């Protein structure tokens, strides 16, 4: 410790036991974990609290970092592990400096979720405080990584929710790498979030998604035999797993709004294209995904929209009418084949009449099906 300068200066190399950062945060401060968010409230019948409105989510209280101007420091640290909310880094190496009110984390490296981890950042106690944050992780276990990112707390990793919005589908296996770089400035939490800029990317290989089996859906699309086939299609969309060979996704952030440009997940039996926006200041999501099945080129695909509060969006099937028409047409074909054998056999072209006019187009299976029903009812 040096005391004869403009301000005290401290240097040192520290070796400690496990560090749990949350223990040093004030009660109710820091980033709440999933358990805190889901804790029942006495005034809500013991049910988990509803998501907070956007206006309550980000504080307008002034941020005070003036203490950073009272001392300079340069410290390196090693420990068995460091934990903060949803992040745990094993065998970390930490290098931190503080000078003229600027706290610079030049290195926080180690192992996290089975992969190599490196984070750096800076916090400047200017008249308008500013910060930047960068994270790189390589070769992590995808299930562990996205499981931590998907917690409801606003921890270090939860920015990756931008690429994995609220959904019943999650990664159950695979190797994942990610990179995030963001920066902001503001006098309050709300101003910081509203000024957030940057970008991020994530890739994974040999992954398994849990919660949906797209091959089962694809197989059922080829077996739409009347009502039983339709019910089978509905049930096939529930549960199961899907293998994903590889995926590379990215997002860009400007003024706190993350834009996901159109990108594709290539899975066994299907491709999923999605795009949209995540508005962090207003805590809103608007993302649309379309699943296509290569073995069924005439099927219009399934277009799903997630829109609303980021942690509780409304989900709807956008093209339900098109899907229904396809199912009715395929079911009609199946019923006609049973009631009128040979109905789906190709017919010889009808000769033109003496006037040279073209014959009427052949009726479609769905129209034939409706006509058959009318005849049956008429002859009762």
Residue pairs with C-beta under 8 A, 6 or more apart in sequence:
1 8
1 9
1 10
2 8
2 9
2 10
2 11
5 72
7 69
7 70
7 71
7 72
8 70
8 71
8 72
9 71
9 72
9 73
9 74
10 71
10 72
10 73
10 74
10 75
11 73
11 74
11 75
12 75
12 76
13 75
13 76
13 77
14 75
14 76
14 77
14 78
15 77
15 78
15 79
16 77
16 78
16 79
17 79
17 80
18 79
18 80
18 81
18 82
18 83
19 79
19 81
19 82
19 83
20 83
20 84
21 30
21 82
21 83
21 84
22 30
22 83
22 84
22 85
30 85
31 84
31 85
31 153
31 154
31 155
31 156
32 153
32 154
33 85
33 86
33 151
33 153
33 155
34 151
34 152
34 153
36 153
37 48
37 49
37 152
37 153
38 48
38 49
38 152
39 48
39 49
40 46
40 47
40 48
40 49
41 47
41 48
41 49
44 50
50 312
51 283
51 309
51 311
51 312
53 283
54 281
54 282
54 283
54 284
57 283
58 188
58 189
58 190
58 193
58 281
59 188
59 189
59 190
60 188
60 189
60 190
61 188
61 189
62 187
62 188
63 129
63 186
63 187
63 188
63 189
63 192
65 101
65 123
65 125
65 129
66 125
68 98
68 101
68 102
68 103
68 123
68 125
69 100
69 101
69 125
71 98
72 98
72 99
72 100
73 96
73 97
73 98
74 96
74 97
74 98
75 94
75 95
75 96
75 97
76 93
76 94
76 95
76 96
77 92
77 93
77 94
77 95
77 96
78 91
78 92
78 93
78 94
79 92
79 94
80 90
80 91
81 88
81 89
81 90
81 91
81 92
81 110
82 88
82 89
82 92
82 94
82 108
82 110
83 89
84 155
84 156
85 153
85 155
85 156
86 148
86 149
86 151
86 153
86 155
86 156
86 157
86 158
87 112
87 148
87 155
87 156
87 157
88 112
89 108
89 109
89 110
89 111
89 112
89 117
90 110
90 111
90 112
91 110
91 111
92 108
92 109
92 110
93 107
93 108
93 109
93 110
94 105
94 107
94 108
95 105
95 106
95 107
96 103
96 104
96 105
96 106
97 103
97 104
97 106
98 104
101 124
101 125
101 126
102 122
102 123
102 124
102 125
103 122
103 123
103 124
103 125
104 122
105 119
105 120
105 121
105 122
106 120
107 118
107 120
108 117
108 118
108 119
108 120
109 116
109 117
109 118
109 119
110 117
111 117
112 137
112 140
113 137
113 140
113 141
113 144
113 145
113 148
114 139
114 140
114 141
114 144
115 137
115 138
115 139
115 140
115 141
115 145
115 176
115 177
116 137
116 138
116 139
117 135
117 136
117 137
117 140
118 135
118 136
118 137
119 133
119 134
119 135
119 136
119 156
120 133
120 134
121 131
121 132
121 133
121 134
122 130
122 131
122 132
123 129
123 130
123 131
124 130
124 131
126 185
128 185
128 186
128 187
129 185
129 186
129 187
129 192
130 183
130 184
130 185
131 183
131 184
131 185
131 192
132 181
132 182
132 183
132 184
133 180
133 181
133 182
133 183
134 179
134 180
134 181
134 182
135 156
135 178
135 179
135 180
136 178
136 179
136 180
137 145
137 176
137 177
137 178
137 179
138 177
139 175
139 176
139 177
140 175
140 176
140 177
140 178
141 174
141 175
141 176
142 171
142 173
142 174
142 175
142 176
142 204
142 207
143 170
143 171
143 172
143 173
143 174
145 157
145 160
145 176
145 178
146 160
146 164
146 170
146 171
146 176
147 170
148 155
148 157
149 157
149 158
149 159
149 160
149 161
149 164
150 158
150 161
150 164
150 170
151 158
152 311
159 180
159 182
159 200
160 178
160 180
160 200
160 202
161 278
161 310
162 200
162 251
162 258
162 260
162 278
163 200
163 202
163 249
163 251
163 260
164 170
164 171
165 276
165 278
165 285
165 287
165 306
165 310
165 313
166 285
166 306
166 310
166 311
166 312
166 313
167 211
167 306
168 211
168 212
169 209
169 210
169 211
169 212
170 209
170 210
170 211
171 204
171 207
171 208
171 209
171 210
172 208
172 209
172 210
172 241
173 206
173 207
173 208
174 204
174 205
174 206
174 207
174 208
174 244
175 204
175 205
175 206
175 207
176 202
176 203
176 204
176 207
177 202
177 203
177 204
178 200
178 201
178 202
178 203
179 200
179 201
179 202
180 198
180 199
180 200
180 201
181 198
181 199
181 200
182 196
182 197
182 198
182 199
182 200
182 253
183 196
183 197
183 198
184 192
184 193
184 195
184 196
184 197
185 191
185 192
185 195
186 192
186 193
186 194
186 195
190 281
193 256
193 280
193 281
194 255
194 256
194 281
195 255
195 256
196 253
196 255
196 256
196 280
197 253
197 254
197 255
198 252
198 253
199 250
199 251
199 252
199 253
200 250
200 251
200 253
201 248
201 249
201 250
201 251
202 247
202 248
202 249
202 250
203 246
203 247
203 248
203 249
204 244
204 246
204 247
205 245
205 246
206 243
206 245
206 246
207 243
207 244
207 246
207 247
208 241
208 242
208 243
208 244
209 241
209 242
209 243
209 244
209 267
210 241
211 239
211 240
211 241
212 237
212 239
212 240
212 241
212 242
213 236
213 239
213 240
213 241
213 242
214 242
214 267
214 268
214 269
214 270
214 291
214 293
215 242
215 268
215 269
215 270
216 236
216 240
217 233
217 236
217 237
217 269
217 270
217 293
218 269
218 270
218 293
218 295
218 296
219 236
220 229
220 232
220 233
220 236
221 233
221 293
221 295
221 296
221 299
222 295
222 296
223 229
223 232
224 230
224 233
224 327
224 330
224 331
224 334
225 331
225 334
226 331
226 334
226 335
227 331
229 330
229 331
229 334
230 327
230 331
233 327
242 267
242 268
242 269
242 270
243 267
243 268
244 265
244 266
244 267
244 268
245 266
245 267
245 268
246 266
247 265
247 266
248 263
249 260
249 263
250 260
250 261
250 263
251 258
251 259
251 260
251 261
251 278
252 258
252 259
252 261
253 259
253 280
255 281
256 279
256 280
256 281
257 277
257 278
257 279
257 280
257 281
258 277
258 278
258 279
258 280
259 276
259 277
260 274
260 275
260 276
260 277
260 278
260 287
261 275
262 273
262 274
262 275
263 273
263 274
263 275
264 271
264 272
264 273
265 271
265 272
265 274
269 293
269 294
269 295
270 291
270 292
270 293
270 294
271 291
271 292
271 294
272 289
272 290
272 291
272 292
273 289
273 290
273 292
274 287
274 288
274 289
274 290
275 287
275 288
276 285
276 286
276 287
276 288
276 306
277 285
277 286
277 287
278 284
278 285
278 286
278 287
278 310
279 285
279 286
280 310
283 309
283 310
283 311
284 307
284 308
284 309
284 310
285 306
285 307
285 308
285 309
285 310
285 313
286 305
286 306
286 307
287 305
287 306
287 307
288 303
288 304
288 305
288 306
288 318
289 303
289 304
289 306
290 301
290 302
290 303
290 304
291 301
291 302
291 304
292 299
292 301
293 299
293 301
298 326
299 326
300 319
300 322
300 323
300 326
301 319
302 317
302 319
302 323
303 317
303 318
303 319
304 315
304 316
304 317
304 318
305 315
305 316
305 318
306 313
306 314
306 315
307 313
307 314
307 316
308 314
317 323
325 366
328 366
329 364
329 365
329 366
332 365
332 366
332 368
332 369
332 370
333 344
333 365
335 369
336 343
336 344
336 365
336 368
336 369
336 372
337 343
337 344
339 372
340 368
340 372
343 365
343 368
344 365
347 362
349 359
350 359
352 358
352 359
363 371
